[in-house]
Amino acid sequence: MTTYVISVPGTFTGGAGQGTRDELTRALRPADPHHTHIGSEEDLDVLTVNDDDTFTVRLTVDADSGPEAEREARRLAESALSAVGMDDRSAPLGPAVITGIDSEA
């Protein structure tokens, strides 16, 4: 198994208030990249939201392959969004991409 840092972009189509963002951050906390060597060195936040309501979720995933890690990260992001009442219409996601491989986790 390898630990991957995966970025999943998305857009809040109807906006997301600070309360929703805080809930989403808590829902994503188990996969927070700060728990990896890469995340602590580069200070990667689990959720970054831009002024135009686009966002990036950064997660750590243990997987046997890159494609498997990307699928799992997308599943985790979708699950967290669902937990705060958002779906693929209110927060559509873009393709997950590997942004780091943590060999010192």
Phi and psi restraints in degrees (range 20) as a CNS / XPLOR table:
assign (resid 1 and name C) (resid 2 and name N)
       (resid 2 and name CA) (resid 2 and name C) 1.0 -122.5 20.0 2
assign (resid 2 and name N) (resid 2 and name CA)
       (resid 2 and name C) (resid 3 and name N) 1.0 145.7 20.0 2
assign (resid 2 and name C) (resid 3 and name N)
       (resid 3 and name CA) (resid 3 and name C) 1.0 -95.0 20.0 2
assign (resid 3 and name N) (resid 3 and name CA)
       (resid 3 and name C) (resid 4 and name N) 1.0 121.3 20.0 2
assign (resid 3 and name C) (resid 4 and name N)
       (resid 4 and name CA) (resid 4 and name C) 1.0 -109.0 20.0 2
assign (resid 4 and name N) (resid 4 and name CA)
       (resid 4 and name C) (resid 5 and name N) 1.0 146.2 20.0 2
assign (resid 4 and name C) (resid 5 and name N)
       (resid 5 and name CA) (resid 5 and name C) 1.0 -103.1 20.0 2
assign (resid 5 and name N) (resid 5 and name CA)
       (resid 5 and name C) (resid 6 and name N) 1.0 121.6 20.0 2
assign (resid 5 and name C) (resid 6 and name N)
       (resid 6 and name CA) (resid 6 and name C) 1.0 -117.6 20.0 2
assign (resid 6 and name N) (resid 6 and name CA)
       (resid 6 and name C) (resid 7 and name N) 1.0 136.0 20.0 2
assign (resid 6 and name C) (resid 7 and name N)
       (resid 7 and name CA) (resid 7 and name C) 1.0 -106.8 20.0 2
assign (resid 7 and name N) (resid 7 and name CA)
       (resid 7 and name C) (resid 8 and name N) 1.0 133.2 20.0 2
assign (resid 7 and name C) (resid 8 and name N)
       (resid 8 and name CA) (resid 8 and name C) 1.0 -124.8 20.0 2
assign (resid 8 and name N) (resid 8 and name CA)
       (resid 8 and name C) (resid 9 and name N) 1.0 112.2 20.0 2
assign (resid 8 and name C) (resid 9 and name N)
       (resid 9 and name CA) (resid 9 and name C) 1.0 -83.9 20.0 2
assign (resid 9 and name N) (resid 9 and name CA)
       (resid 9 and name C) (resid 10 and name N) 1.0 159.0 20.0 2
assign (resid 9 and name C) (resid 10 and name N)
       (resid 10 and name CA) (resid 10 and name C) 1.0 -164.5 20.0 2
assign (resid 10 and name N) (resid 10 and name CA)
       (resid 10 and name C) (resid 11 and name N) 1.0 -179.0 20.0 2
assign (resid 10 and name C) (resid 11 and name N)
       (resid 11 and name CA) (resid 11 and name C) 1.0 -139.9 20.0 2
assign (resid 11 and name N) (resid 11 and name CA)
       (resid 11 and name C) (resid 12 and name N) 1.0 131.7 20.0 2
assign (resid 11 and name C) (resid 12 and name N)
       (resid 12 and name CA) (resid 12 and name C) 1.0 -83.8 20.0 2
assign (resid 12 and name N) (resid 12 and name CA)
       (resid 12 and name C) (resid 13 and name N) 1.0 103.6 20.0 2
assign (resid 12 and name C) (resid 13 and name N)
       (resid 13 and name CA) (resid 13 and name C) 1.0 -70.1 20.0 2
assign (resid 13 and name N) (resid 13 and name CA)
       (resid 13 and name C) (resid 14 and name N) 1.0 -27.3 20.0 2
assign (resid 13 and name C) (resid 14 and name N)
       (resid 14 and name CA) (resid 14 and name C) 1.0 -113.3 20.0 2
assign (resid 14 and name N) (resid 14 and name CA)
       (resid 14 and name C) (resid 15 and name N) 1.0 16.1 20.0 2
assign (resid 14 and name C) (resid 15 and name N)
       (resid 15 and name CA) (resid 15 and name C) 1.0 79.9 20.0 2
assign (resid 15 and name N) (resid 15 and name CA)
       (resid 15 and name C) (resid 16 and name N) 1.0 166.3 20.0 2
assign (resid 15 and name C) (resid 16 and name N)
       (resid 16 and name CA) (resid 16 and name C) 1.0 -148.0 20.0 2
assign (resid 16 and name N) (resid 16 and name CA)
       (resid 16 and name C) (resid 17 and name N) 1.0 118.0 20.0 2
assign (resid 16 and name C) (resid 17 and name N)
       (resid 17 and name CA) (resid 17 and name C) 1.0 -69.1 20.0 2
assign (resid 17 and name N) (resid 17 and name CA)
       (resid 17 and name C) (resid 18 and name N) 1.0 170.4 20.0 2
assign (resid 17 and name C) (resid 18 and name N)
       (resid 18 and name CA) (resid 18 and name C) 1.0 -60.0 20.0 2
assign (resid 18 and name N) (resid 18 and name CA)
       (resid 18 and name C) (resid 19 and name N) 1.0 -37.4 20.0 2
assign (resid 18 and name C) (resid 19 and name N)
       (resid 19 and name CA) (resid 19 and name C) 1.0 -61.3 20.0 2
assign (resid 19 and name N) (resid 19 and name CA)
       (resid 19 and name C) (resid 20 and name N) 1.0 -44.0 20.0 2
assign (resid 19 and name C) (resid 20 and name N)
       (resid 20 and name CA) (resid 20 and name C) 1.0 -65.1 20.0 2
assign (resid 20 and name N) (resid 20 and name CA)
       (resid 20 and name C) (resid 21 and name N) 1.0 -41.2 20.0 2
assign (resid 20 and name C) (resid 21 and name N)
       (resid 21 and name CA) (resid 21 and name C) 1.0 -63.4 20.0 2
assign (resid 21 and name N) (resid 21 and name CA)
       (resid 21 and name C) (resid 22 and name N) 1.0 -41.5 20.0 2
assign (resid 21 and name C) (resid 22 and name N)
       (resid 22 and name CA) (resid 22 and name C) 1.0 -63.6 20.0 2
assign (resid 22 and name N) (resid 22 and name CA)
       (resid 22 and name C) (resid 23 and name N) 1.0 -43.1 20.0 2
assign (resid 22 and name C) (resid 23 and name N)
       (resid 23 and name CA) (resid 23 and name C) 1.0 -62.1 20.0 2
assign (resid 23 and name N) (resid 23 and name CA)
       (resid 23 and name C) (resid 24 and name N) 1.0 -42.5 20.0 2
assign (resid 23 and name C) (resid 24 and name N)
       (resid 24 and name CA) (resid 24 and name C) 1.0 -63.5 20.0 2
assign (resid 24 and name N) (resid 24 and name CA)
       (resid 24 and name C) (resid 25 and name N) 1.0 -42.9 20.0 2
assign (resid 24 and name C) (resid 25 and name N)
       (resid 25 and name CA) (resid 25 and name C) 1.0 -59.9 20.0 2
assign (resid 25 and name N) (resid 25 and name CA)
       (resid 25 and name C) (resid 26 and name N) 1.0 -42.8 20.0 2
assign (resid 25 and name C) (resid 26 and name N)
       (resid 26 and name CA) (resid 26 and name C) 1.0 -63.9 20.0 2
assign (resid 26 and name N) (resid 26 and name CA)
       (resid 26 and name C) (resid 27 and name N) 1.0 -39.6 20.0 2
assign (resid 26 and name C) (resid 27 and name N)
       (resid 27 and name CA) (resid 27 and name C) 1.0 -66.2 20.0 2
assign (resid 27 and name N) (resid 27 and name CA)
       (resid 27 and name C) (resid 28 and name N) 1.0 -29.6 20.0 2
assign (resid 27 and name C) (resid 28 and name N)
       (resid 28 and name CA) (resid 28 and name C) 1.0 -88.6 20.0 2
assign (resid 28 and name N) (resid 28 and name CA)
       (resid 28 and name C) (resid 29 and name N) 1.0 -11.9 20.0 2
assign (resid 28 and name C) (resid 29 and name N)
       (resid 29 and name CA) (resid 29 and name C) 1.0 -50.3 20.0 2
assign (resid 29 and name N) (resid 29 and name CA)
       (resid 29 and name C) (resid 30 and name N) 1.0 -39.3 20.0 2
assign (resid 29 and name C) (resid 30 and name N)
       (resid 30 and name CA) (resid 30 and name C) 1.0 -59.4 20.0 2
assign (resid 30 and name N) (resid 30 and name CA)
       (resid 30 and name C) (resid 31 and name N) 1.0 -23.4 20.0 2
assign (resid 30 and name C) (resid 31 and name N)
       (resid 31 and name CA) (resid 31 and name C) 1.0 -108.6 20.0 2
assign (resid 31 and name N) (resid 31 and name CA)
       (resid 31 and name C) (resid 32 and name N) 1.0 22.5 20.0 2
assign (resid 31 and name C) (resid 32 and name N)
       (resid 32 and name CA) (resid 32 and name C) 1.0 -61.0 20.0 2
assign (resid 32 and name N) (resid 32 and name CA)
       (resid 32 and name C) (resid 33 and name N) 1.0 128.2 20.0 2
assign (resid 32 and name C) (resid 33 and name N)
       (resid 33 and name CA) (resid 33 and name C) 1.0 -68.4 20.0 2
assign (resid 33 and name N) (resid 33 and name CA)
       (resid 33 and name C) (resid 34 and name N) 1.0 -11.9 20.0 2
assign (resid 33 and name C) (resid 34 and name N)
       (resid 34 and name CA) (resid 34 and name C) 1.0 -63.7 20.0 2
assign (resid 34 and name N) (resid 34 and name CA)
       (resid 34 and name C) (resid 35 and name N) 1.0 -16.8 20.0 2
assign (resid 34 and name C) (resid 35 and name N)
       (resid 35 and name CA) (resid 35 and name C) 1.0 -81.1 20.0 2
assign (resid 35 and name N) (resid 35 and name CA)
       (resid 35 and name C) (resid 36 and name N) 1.0 3.6 20.0 2
assign (resid 35 and name C) (resid 36 and name N)
       (resid 36 and name CA) (resid 36 and name C) 1.0 -114.8 20.0 2
assign (resid 36 and name N) (resid 36 and name CA)
       (resid 36 and name C) (resid 37 and name N) 1.0 163.4 20.0 2
assign (resid 36 and name C) (resid 37 and name N)
       (resid 37 and name CA) (resid 37 and name C) 1.0 -58.9 20.0 2
assign (resid 37 and name N) (resid 37 and name CA)
       (resid 37 and name C) (resid 38 and name N) 1.0 -44.6 20.0 2
assign (resid 37 and name C) (resid 38 and name N)
       (resid 38 and name CA) (resid 38 and name C) 1.0 -64.2 20.0 2
assign (resid 38 and name N) (resid 38 and name CA)
       (resid 38 and name C) (resid 39 and name N) 1.0 -47.8 20.0 2
assign (resid 38 and name C) (resid 39 and name N)
       (resid 39 and name CA) (resid 39 and name C) 1.0 -63.9 20.0 2
assign (resid 39 and name N) (resid 39 and name CA)
       (resid 39 and name C) (resid 40 and name N) 1.0 -37.5 20.0 2
assign (resid 39 and name C) (resid 40 and name N)
       (resid 40 and name CA) (resid 40 and name C) 1.0 -75.3 20.0 2
assign (resid 40 and name N) (resid 40 and name CA)
       (resid 40 and name C) (resid 41 and name N) 1.0 -35.1 20.0 2
assign (resid 40 and name C) (resid 41 and name N)
       (resid 41 and name CA) (resid 41 and name C) 1.0 -68.0 20.0 2
assign (resid 41 and name N) (resid 41 and name CA)
       (resid 41 and name C) (resid 42 and name N) 1.0 -41.8 20.0 2
assign (resid 41 and name C) (resid 42 and name N)
       (resid 42 and name CA) (resid 42 and name C) 1.0 -99.1 20.0 2
assign (resid 42 and name N) (resid 42 and name CA)
       (resid 42 and name C) (resid 43 and name N) 1.0 1.7 20.0 2
assign (resid 42 and name C) (resid 43 and name N)
       (resid 43 and name CA) (resid 43 and name C) 1.0 52.9 20.0 2
assign (resid 43 and name N) (resid 43 and name CA)
       (resid 43 and name C) (resid 44 and name N) 1.0 53.4 20.0 2
assign (resid 43 and name C) (resid 44 and name N)
       (resid 44 and name CA) (resid 44 and name C) 1.0 -79.2 20.0 2
assign (resid 44 and name N) (resid 44 and name CA)
       (resid 44 and name C) (resid 45 and name N) 1.0 124.3 20.0 2
assign (resid 44 and name C) (resid 45 and name N)
       (resid 45 and name CA) (resid 45 and name C) 1.0 -86.2 20.0 2
assign (resid 45 and name N) (resid 45 and name CA)
       (resid 45 and name C) (resid 46 and name N) 1.0 146.6 20.0 2
assign (resid 45 and name C) (resid 46 and name N)
       (resid 46 and name CA) (resid 46 and name C) 1.0 -67.5 20.0 2
assign (resid 46 and name N) (resid 46 and name CA)
       (resid 46 and name C) (resid 47 and name N) 1.0 -29.8 20.0 2
assign (resid 46 and name C) (resid 47 and name N)
       (resid 47 and name CA) (resid 47 and name C) 1.0 -139.0 20.0 2
assign (resid 47 and name N) (resid 47 and name CA)
       (resid 47 and name C) (resid 48 and name N) 1.0 126.5 20.0 2
assign (resid 47 and name C) (resid 48 and name N)
       (resid 48 and name CA) (resid 48 and name C) 1.0 -123.9 20.0 2
assign (resid 48 and name N) (resid 48 and name CA)
       (resid 48 and name C) (resid 49 and name N) 1.0 127.1 20.0 2
assign (resid 48 and name C) (resid 49 and name N)
       (resid 49 and name CA) (resid 49 and name C) 1.0 -118.1 20.0 2
assign (resid 49 and name N) (resid 49 and name CA)
       (resid 49 and name C) (resid 50 and name N) 1.0 130.7 20.0 2
assign (resid 49 and name C) (resid 50 and name N)
       (resid 50 and name CA) (resid 50 and name C) 1.0 -92.1 20.0 2
assign (resid 50 and name N) (resid 50 and name CA)
       (resid 50 and name C) (resid 51 and name N) 1.0 166.6 20.0 2
assign (resid 50 and name C) (resid 51 and name N)
       (resid 51 and name CA) (resid 51 and name C) 1.0 -58.9 20.0 2
assign (resid 51 and name N) (resid 51 and name CA)
       (resid 51 and name C) (resid 52 and name N) 1.0 -27.4 20.0 2
assign (resid 51 and name C) (resid 52 and name N)
       (resid 52 and name CA) (resid 52 and name C) 1.0 -91.5 20.0 2
assign (resid 52 and name N) (resid 52 and name CA)
       (resid 52 and name C) (resid 53 and name N) 1.0 15.5 20.0 2
assign (resid 52 and name C) (resid 53 and name N)
       (resid 53 and name CA) (resid 53 and name C) 1.0 69.6 20.0 2
assign (resid 53 and name N) (resid 53 and name CA)
       (resid 53 and name C) (resid 54 and name N) 1.0 11.3 20.0 2
assign (resid 53 and name C) (resid 54 and name N)
       (resid 54 and name CA) (resid 54 and name C) 1.0 -79.8 20.0 2
assign (resid 54 and name N) (resid 54 and name CA)
       (resid 54 and name C) (resid 55 and name N) 1.0 153.8 20.0 2
assign (resid 54 and name C) (resid 55 and name N)
       (resid 55 and name CA) (resid 55 and name C) 1.0 -145.7 20.0 2
assign (resid 55 and name N) (resid 55 and name CA)
       (resid 55 and name C) (resid 56 and name N) 1.0 163.8 20.0 2
assign (resid 55 and name C) (resid 56 and name N)
       (resid 56 and name CA) (resid 56 and name C) 1.0 -132.5 20.0 2
assign (resid 56 and name N) (resid 56 and name CA)
       (resid 56 and name C) (resid 57 and name N) 1.0 129.6 20.0 2
assign (resid 56 and name C) (resid 57 and name N)
       (resid 57 and name CA) (resid 57 and name C) 1.0 -102.3 20.0 2
assign (resid 57 and name N) (resid 57 and name CA)
       (resid 57 and name C) (resid 58 and name N) 1.0 128.9 20.0 2
assign (resid 57 and name C) (resid 58 and name N)
       (resid 58 and name CA) (resid 58 and name C) 1.0 -116.6 20.0 2
assign (resid 58 and name N) (resid 58 and name CA)
       (resid 58 and name C) (resid 59 and name N) 1.0 124.0 20.0 2
assign (resid 58 and name C) (resid 59 and name N)
       (resid 59 and name CA) (resid 59 and name C) 1.0 -130.5 20.0 2
assign (resid 59 and name N) (resid 59 and name CA)
       (resid 59 and name C) (resid 60 and name N) 1.0 153.1 20.0 2
assign (resid 59 and name C) (resid 60 and name N)
       (resid 60 and name CA) (resid 60 and name C) 1.0 -101.3 20.0 2
assign (resid 60 and name N) (resid 60 and name CA)
       (resid 60 and name C) (resid 61 and name N) 1.0 138.8 20.0 2
assign (resid 60 and name C) (resid 61 and name N)
       (resid 61 and name CA) (resid 61 and name C) 1.0 -139.3 20.0 2
assign (resid 61 and name N) (resid 61 and name CA)
       (resid 61 and name C) (resid 62 and name N) 1.0 132.1 20.0 2
assign (resid 61 and name C) (resid 62 and name N)
       (resid 62 and name CA) (resid 62 and name C) 1.0 -92.9 20.0 2
assign (resid 62 and name N) (resid 62 and name CA)
       (resid 62 and name C) (resid 63 and name N) 1.0 124.5 20.0 2
assign (resid 62 and name C) (resid 63 and name N)
       (resid 63 and name CA) (resid 63 and name C) 1.0 -153.5 20.0 2
assign (resid 63 and name N) (resid 63 and name CA)
       (resid 63 and name C) (resid 64 and name N) 1.0 164.7 20.0 2
assign (resid 63 and name C) (resid 64 and name N)
       (resid 64 and name CA) (resid 64 and name C) 1.0 -83.5 20.0 2
assign (resid 64 and name N) (resid 64 and name CA)
       (resid 64 and name C) (resid 65 and name N) 1.0 -19.6 20.0 2
assign (resid 64 and name C) (resid 65 and name N)
       (resid 65 and name CA) (resid 65 and name C) 1.0 -148.8 20.0 2
assign (resid 65 and name N) (resid 65 and name CA)
       (resid 65 and name C) (resid 66 and name N) 1.0 162.2 20.0 2
assign (resid 65 and name C) (resid 66 and name N)
       (resid 66 and name CA) (resid 66 and name C) 1.0 -60.5 20.0 2
assign (resid 66 and name N) (resid 66 and name CA)
       (resid 66 and name C) (resid 67 and name N) 1.0 -49.4 20.0 2
assign (resid 66 and name C) (resid 67 and name N)
       (resid 67 and name CA) (resid 67 and name C) 1.0 -60.4 20.0 2
assign (resid 67 and name N) (resid 67 and name CA)
       (resid 67 and name C) (resid 68 and name N) 1.0 -37.7 20.0 2
assign (resid 67 and name C) (resid 68 and name N)
       (resid 68 and name CA) (resid 68 and name C) 1.0 -64.5 20.0 2
assign (resid 68 and name N) (resid 68 and name CA)
       (resid 68 and name C) (resid 69 and name N) 1.0 -41.0 20.0 2
assign (resid 68 and name C) (resid 69 and name N)
       (resid 69 and name CA) (resid 69 and name C) 1.0 -64.4 20.0 2
assign (resid 69 and name N) (resid 69 and name CA)
       (resid 69 and name C) (resid 70 and name N) 1.0 -41.3 20.0 2
assign (resid 69 and name C) (resid 70 and name N)
       (resid 70 and name CA) (resid 70 and name C) 1.0 -63.6 20.0 2
assign (resid 70 and name N) (resid 70 and name CA)
       (resid 70 and name C) (resid 71 and name N) 1.0 -42.7 20.0 2
assign (resid 70 and name C) (resid 71 and name N)
       (resid 71 and name CA) (resid 71 and name C) 1.0 -63.2 20.0 2
assign (resid 71 and name N) (resid 71 and name CA)
       (resid 71 and name C) (resid 72 and name N) 1.0 -43.1 20.0 2
assign (resid 71 and name C) (resid 72 and name N)
       (resid 72 and name CA) (resid 72 and name C) 1.0 -66.7 20.0 2
assign (resid 72 and name N) (resid 72 and name CA)
       (resid 72 and name C) (resid 73 and name N) 1.0 -40.2 20.0 2
assign (resid 72 and name C) (resid 73 and name N)
       (resid 73 and name CA) (resid 73 and name C) 1.0 -63.1 20.0 2
assign (resid 73 and name N) (resid 73 and name CA)
       (resid 73 and name C) (resid 74 and name N) 1.0 -42.2 20.0 2
assign (resid 73 and name C) (resid 74 and name N)
       (resid 74 and name CA) (resid 74 and name C) 1.0 -63.6 20.0 2
assign (resid 74 and name N) (resid 74 and name CA)
       (resid 74 and name C) (resid 75 and name N) 1.0 -41.5 20.0 2
assign (resid 74 and name C) (resid 75 and name N)
       (resid 75 and name CA) (resid 75 and name C) 1.0 -61.6 20.0 2
assign (resid 75 and name N) (resid 75 and name CA)
       (resid 75 and name C) (resid 76 and name N) 1.0 -44.5 20.0 2
assign (resid 75 and name C) (resid 76 and name N)
       (resid 76 and name CA) (resid 76 and name C) 1.0 -63.0 20.0 2
assign (resid 76 and name N) (resid 76 and name CA)
       (resid 76 and name C) (resid 77 and name N) 1.0 -42.5 20.0 2
assign (resid 76 and name C) (resid 77 and name N)
       (resid 77 and name CA) (resid 77 and name C) 1.0 -64.1 20.0 2
assign (resid 77 and name N) (resid 77 and name CA)
       (resid 77 and name C) (resid 78 and name N) 1.0 -45.0 20.0 2
assign (resid 77 and name C) (resid 78 and name N)
       (resid 78 and name CA) (resid 78 and name C) 1.0 -62.2 20.0 2
assign (resid 78 and name N) (resid 78 and name CA)
       (resid 78 and name C) (resid 79 and name N) 1.0 -41.0 20.0 2
assign (resid 78 and name C) (resid 79 and name N)
       (resid 79 and name CA) (resid 79 and name C) 1.0 -63.8 20.0 2
assign (resid 79 and name N) (resid 79 and name CA)
       (resid 79 and name C) (resid 80 and name N) 1.0 -43.5 20.0 2
assign (resid 79 and name C) (resid 80 and name N)
       (resid 80 and name CA) (resid 80 and name C) 1.0 -65.4 20.0 2
assign (resid 80 and name N) (resid 80 and name CA)
       (resid 80 and name C) (resid 81 and name N) 1.0 -42.2 20.0 2
assign (resid 80 and name C) (resid 81 and name N)
       (resid 81 and name CA) (resid 81 and name C) 1.0 -62.6 20.0 2
assign (resid 81 and name N) (resid 81 and name CA)
       (resid 81 and name C) (resid 82 and name N) 1.0 -42.4 20.0 2
assign (resid 81 and name C) (resid 82 and name N)
       (resid 82 and name CA) (resid 82 and name C) 1.0 -61.7 20.0 2
assign (resid 82 and name N) (resid 82 and name CA)
       (resid 82 and name C) (resid 83 and name N) 1.0 -38.2 20.0 2
assign (resid 82 and name C) (resid 83 and name N)
       (resid 83 and name CA) (resid 83 and name C) 1.0 -63.7 20.0 2
assign (resid 83 and name N) (resid 83 and name CA)
       (resid 83 and name C) (resid 84 and name N) 1.0 -24.4 20.0 2
assign (resid 83 and name C) (resid 84 and name N)
       (resid 84 and name CA) (resid 84 and name C) 1.0 -103.9 20.0 2
assign (resid 84 and name N) (resid 84 and name CA)
       (resid 84 and name C) (resid 85 and name N) 1.0 14.4 20.0 2
assign (resid 84 and name C) (resid 85 and name N)
       (resid 85 and name CA) (resid 85 and name C) 1.0 85.5 20.0 2
assign (resid 85 and name N) (resid 85 and name CA)
       (resid 85 and name C) (resid 86 and name N) 1.0 19.7 20.0 2
assign (resid 85 and name C) (resid 86 and name N)
       (resid 86 and name CA) (resid 86 and name C) 1.0 -111.4 20.0 2
assign (resid 86 and name N) (resid 86 and name CA)
       (resid 86 and name C) (resid 87 and name N) 1.0 149.9 20.0 2
assign (resid 86 and name C) (resid 87 and name N)
       (resid 87 and name CA) (resid 87 and name C) 1.0 -129.3 20.0 2
assign (resid 87 and name N) (resid 87 and name CA)
       (resid 87 and name C) (resid 88 and name N) 1.0 -169.8 20.0 2
assign (resid 87 and name C) (resid 88 and name N)
       (resid 88 and name CA) (resid 88 and name C) 1.0 -71.3 20.0 2
assign (resid 88 and name N) (resid 88 and name CA)
       (resid 88 and name C) (resid 89 and name N) 1.0 -8.4 20.0 2
assign (resid 88 and name C) (resid 89 and name N)
       (resid 89 and name CA) (resid 89 and name C) 1.0 -90.3 20.0 2
assign (resid 89 and name N) (resid 89 and name CA)
       (resid 89 and name C) (resid 90 and name N) 1.0 -37.6 20.0 2
assign (resid 89 and name C) (resid 90 and name N)
       (resid 90 and name CA) (resid 90 and name C) 1.0 -86.3 20.0 2
assign (resid 90 and name N) (resid 90 and name CA)
       (resid 90 and name C) (resid 91 and name N) 1.0 -18.5 20.0 2
assign (resid 90 and name C) (resid 91 and name N)
       (resid 91 and name CA) (resid 91 and name C) 1.0 -152.1 20.0 2
assign (resid 91 and name N) (resid 91 and name CA)
       (resid 91 and name C) (resid 92 and name N) 1.0 70.0 20.0 2
assign (resid 91 and name C) (resid 92 and name N)
       (resid 92 and name CA) (resid 92 and name C) 1.0 -65.3 20.0 2
assign (resid 92 and name N) (resid 92 and name CA)
       (resid 92 and name C) (resid 93 and name N) 1.0 144.1 20.0 2
assign (resid 92 and name C) (resid 93 and name N)
       (resid 93 and name CA) (resid 93 and name C) 1.0 -106.1 20.0 2
assign (resid 93 and name N) (resid 93 and name CA)
       (resid 93 and name C) (resid 94 and name N) 1.0 147.6 20.0 2
assign (resid 93 and name C) (resid 94 and name N)
       (resid 94 and name CA) (resid 94 and name C) 1.0 -91.7 20.0 2
assign (resid 94 and name N) (resid 94 and name CA)
       (resid 94 and name C) (resid 95 and name N) 1.0 -172.5 20.0 2
assign (resid 94 and name C) (resid 95 and name N)
       (resid 95 and name CA) (resid 95 and name C) 1.0 -70.6 20.0 2
assign (resid 95 and name N) (resid 95 and name CA)
       (resid 95 and name C) (resid 96 and name N) 1.0 138.5 20.0 2
assign (resid 95 and name C) (resid 96 and name N)
       (resid 96 and name CA) (resid 96 and name C) 1.0 -75.2 20.0 2
assign (resid 96 and name N) (resid 96 and name CA)
       (resid 96 and name C) (resid 97 and name N) 1.0 141.1 20.0 2
assign (resid 96 and name C) (resid 97 and name N)
       (resid 97 and name CA) (resid 97 and name C) 1.0 -136.3 20.0 2
assign (resid 97 and name N) (resid 97 and name CA)
       (resid 97 and name C) (resid 98 and name N) 1.0 146.0 20.0 2
assign (resid 97 and name C) (resid 98 and name N)
       (resid 98 and name CA) (resid 98 and name C) 1.0 -75.0 20.0 2
assign (resid 98 and name N) (resid 98 and name CA)
       (resid 98 and name C) (resid 99 and name N) 1.0 124.6 20.0 2
assign (resid 98 and name C) (resid 99 and name N)
       (resid 99 and name CA) (resid 99 and name C) 1.0 -113.9 20.0 2
assign (resid 99 and name N) (resid 99 and name CA)
       (resid 99 and name C) (resid 100 and name N) 1.0 -2.7 20.0 2
assign (resid 99 and name C) (resid 100 and name N)
       (resid 100 and name CA) (resid 100 and name C) 1.0 -174.4 20.0 2
assign (resid 100 and name N) (resid 100 and name CA)
       (resid 100 and name C) (resid 101 and name N) 1.0 154.4 20.0 2
assign (resid 100 and name C) (resid 101 and name N)
       (resid 101 and name CA) (resid 101 and name C) 1.0 -126.2 20.0 2
assign (resid 101 and name N) (resid 101 and name CA)
       (resid 101 and name C) (resid 102 and name N) 1.0 121.1 20.0 2
assign (resid 101 and name C) (resid 102 and name N)
       (resid 102 and name CA) (resid 102 and name C) 1.0 -95.3 20.0 2
assign (resid 102 and name N) (resid 102 and name CA)
       (resid 102 and name C) (resid 103 and name N) 1.0 103.9 20.0 2
assign (resid 102 and name C) (resid 103 and name N)
       (resid 103 and name CA) (resid 103 and name C) 1.0 -88.2 20.0 2
assign (resid 103 and name N) (resid 103 and name CA)
       (resid 103 and name C) (resid 104 and name N) 1.0 -3.7 20.0 2
assign (resid 103 and name C) (resid 104 and name N)
       (resid 104 and name CA) (resid 104 and name C) 1.0 -119.1 20.0 2
assign (resid 104 and name N) (resid 104 and name CA)
       (resid 104 and name C) (resid 105 and name N) 1.0 24.7 20.0 2
